[in-house]
Amino acid sequence: AQEYKEVVLENIPVFIAEDTALPLISVTATFRGGGYLIPSENTGAVSMMASLLRSGGTTTMTAEEVDEAFAFLAAVSGVSGGGTTVTATLNSLSSNFEKSFDLFLNMLQNPAFQASRVSLEKDSALEGMKQRNDESSAVLRRENATMLFGDSYMGRNITQETLESIGVDILRSTHQSIVNPTNLVLSISGDFDKENMLSYLSTKLRGWSPGSLSSSPPDVASSYVPGVYYIHQDV
């Protein structure tokens, strides 16, 4: 089993573990901050911003060039955003990790939110809304959360109106407030020498503008009233 060691590099908590079983390295970057920071009229901004970090290109590379670079390196990366955190992952070959990590950092630090990909992301989300009542389990999860937590960040749902309200300016401000090293916890494991990796990470993380610390999520009081509730579907 991997044994993680916690260290602090450039004021960033880093959990690190060597695992030489396979020539692979895995990175998870978790940022404090999520949907609770966003007003209800912009619900969905965090998840959209996170998705577009990966798919929307950078200030030095088009979205298509980023996709091609990850494919050429045989590296896989993804970003997701939720109620309280934004999480980015990278899985890379150890032989070209430095190139993969450079691309990963460029993606996180310098998003372009390319217009064509923003439009595609919105179209995809709207299509998802049309199908979100197809599975009864998904309906139950959504409606139960709204019943329990009302209009708090834990009970809100994306609508066409909130989706259309999200422009590039909101995506940029959301990125700046969450995706910065002050909110970051980094974990890394795989085929490397621990001391060499720590030295490399310290060099790469140095100079990343600290940004501001996200506030803590607010307490959410449930207004749930016990009872039996029915959702009628026309099937």
SULMOHU-V837086 format. One record per residue. OMEGA is omega in whole degrees, 0 to 359 (NA if undefined). D_CENTER is the distance of its C-alpha to the mean C-alpha in Angstrom with 1 decimal. Layout:
omega->(OMEGA | OMEGA)
d_center->(D_CENTER | D_CENTER)
This chain:
omega->(179 | 176 | 182 | 174 | 179 | 175 | 177 | 178 | 179 | 180 | 180 | 174 | 180 | 174 | 189 | 179 | 174 | 176 | 187 | 182 | 180 | 181 | 185 | 175 | 179 | 180 | 172 | 177 | 181 | 182 | 178 | 180 | 182 | 186 | 180 | 180 | 189 | 176 | 186 | 182 | 176 | 179 | 182 | 183 | 182 | 181 | 178 | 178 | 182 | 180 | 182 | 171 | 180 | 190 | 190 | 178 | 178 | 181 | 180 | 182 | 174 | 178 | 181 | 179 | 177 | 179 | 181 | 181 | 177 | 180 | 180 | 180 | 185 | 179 | 180 | 179 | 177 | 179 | 178 | 180 | 181 | 184 | 186 | 182 | 167 | 185 | 178 | 181 | 176 | 173 | 190 | 167 | 179 | 183 | 178 | 184 | 185 | 177 | 180 | 181 | 176 | 179 | 178 | 179 | 178 | 179 | 182 | 187 | 191 | 182 | 180 | 185 | 183 | 188 | 182 | 180 | 174 | 178 | 179 | 180 | 179 | 179 | 179 | 180 | 178 | 178 | 177 | 178 | 180 | 184 | 190 | 176 | 183 | 181 | 183 | 180 | 179 | 178 | 180 | 181 | 183 | 184 | 178 | 178 | 179 | 178 | 183 | 193 | 173 | 185 | 174 | 181 | 180 | 183 | 183 | 176 | 176 | 175 | 178 | 181 | 180 | 179 | 182 | 180 | 186 | 177 | 182 | 180 | 178 | 178 | 181 | 181 | 177 | 178 | 183 | 184 | 185 | 189 | 175 | 187 | 177 | 180 | 193 | 163 | 185 | 173 | 183 | 178 | 176 | 190 | 179 | 170 | 188 | 183 | 177 | 180 | 179 | 178 | 180 | 181 | 179 | 179 | 184 | 183 | 181 | 179 | 176 | 184 | 189 | 184 | 183 | 180 | 177 | 174 | 178 | 177 | 180 | 172 | 180 | 179 | 179 | 176 | 186 | 176 | 181 | 179 | 176 | 183 | 183 | 173 | 183 | 177 | 177 | 183 | NA)
d_center->(26.8 | 24.5 | 25.3 | 22.5 | 23.9 | 22.3 | 23.0 | 22.0 | 21.6 | 21.7 | 20.9 | 17.7 | 18.0 | 17.8 | 18.6 | 20.5 | 22.6 | 24.9 | 25.2 | 27.6 | 28.1 | 26.3 | 25.7 | 21.9 | 19.2 | 15.8 | 13.2 | 10.3 | 8.7 | 7.8 | 7.9 | 10.2 | 9.9 | 9.0 | 11.3 | 14.3 | 14.3 | 14.8 | 18.3 | 19.1 | 20.3 | 16.8 | 15.2 | 12.3 | 11.3 | 7.9 | 6.9 | 9.0 | 7.8 | 4.3 | 6.7 | 9.2 | 7.9 | 8.9 | 11.7 | 13.1 | 15.0 | 15.7 | 18.7 | 20.7 | 19.8 | 19.6 | 17.0 | 19.7 | 20.5 | 17.0 | 17.2 | 20.7 | 20.0 | 17.5 | 20.1 | 22.9 | 21.5 | 20.8 | 17.3 | 14.3 | 10.7 | 7.6 | 3.8 | 3.1 | 3.9 | 7.4 | 10.5 | 10.3 | 7.1 | 3.6 | 3.9 | 5.2 | 8.6 | 11.9 | 15.1 | 18.1 | 21.9 | 23.4 | 25.9 | 23.6 | 20.7 | 21.4 | 21.0 | 17.8 | 16.4 | 17.8 | 16.0 | 12.6 | 13.4 | 14.7 | 11.6 | 9.6 | 12.8 | 14.5 | 12.8 | 15.6 | 14.3 | 17.2 | 19.3 | 20.0 | 16.4 | 15.7 | 18.8 | 17.9 | 14.6 | 16.8 | 19.5 | 17.4 | 16.2 | 19.9 | 21.1 | 19.0 | 20.5 | 23.9 | 23.4 | 21.6 | 25.1 | 26.1 | 25.1 | 26.8 | 24.3 | 21.4 | 23.8 | 24.7 | 21.3 | 20.6 | 24.0 | 24.3 | 21.2 | 22.8 | 26.2 | 25.0 | 22.8 | 24.1 | 22.5 | 20.2 | 16.5 | 16.9 | 19.4 | 18.4 | 17.9 | 16.9 | 20.2 | 21.5 | 22.5 | 19.2 | 17.5 | 20.4 | 20.0 | 16.7 | 17.9 | 16.8 | 17.9 | 15.6 | 12.6 | 13.9 | 14.8 | 11.5 | 9.9 | 13.0 | 13.1 | 9.8 | 8.8 | 12.2 | 14.1 | 15.6 | 12.5 | 11.7 | 12.8 | 13.2 | 14.7 | 16.7 | 19.3 | 21.8 | 24.8 | 25.5 | 27.8 | 26.2 | 28.1 | 27.6 | 23.8 | 23.7 | 25.9 | 23.7 | 20.5 | 22.4 | 23.6 | 20.3 | 18.6 | 21.7 | 21.8 | 18.2 | 18.8 | 18.1 | 17.1 | 17.5 | 16.6 | 14.8 | 17.4 | 17.5 | 16.6 | 20.0 | 22.3 | 22.4 | 25.9 | 26.5 | 29.2 | 29.7 | 33.3 | 34.5 | 35.9 | 35.7 | 33.6 | 33.8 | 31.6 | 33.9 | 32.8 | 35.1 | 35.2)
